[in-house]
């Protein structure tokens, strides 16, 4: 693992709000959607909000492997890893975003809404292009 590139990636991920999230669908094909990252701190573990009844959650219950890609016009962070669906109150409260309450009817029960959950993504493999330098490595 390239420690300098890992640090650059950890710094960069804190600036990203959105990413592309890929899962495997029922037919074995990749399915990609846009996600909003929830207060990312480092690339080894990321969280994002979704609904328990979403296609993402249904697909991830069948296959826990996924991929995340964050990019700007100059930098790219591609991650491959495993996911966990989190619906416990502590995690839900930690990552609750105030914007959800303002004008959104997605979670009418607020942070305790049974349809509100988070996807925890744990990185296994990293591919980066940051500051005109590339690197690929695993995290274990």
Secondary structure, DSSP 8 states (H G I E B T S, - for coil): --HHHHHHHHHHHTT--EEEEEEE-TTS-EEEEEEEB-S--BTTEEEEEEETTSHHHHHHHH--EEEEEEE-SS-EEEEEEEEEEE--HHHHHHH--GGGTTT--TTTTGGG-TTEEEEEEEEEEEEEEETTEEEEEE--
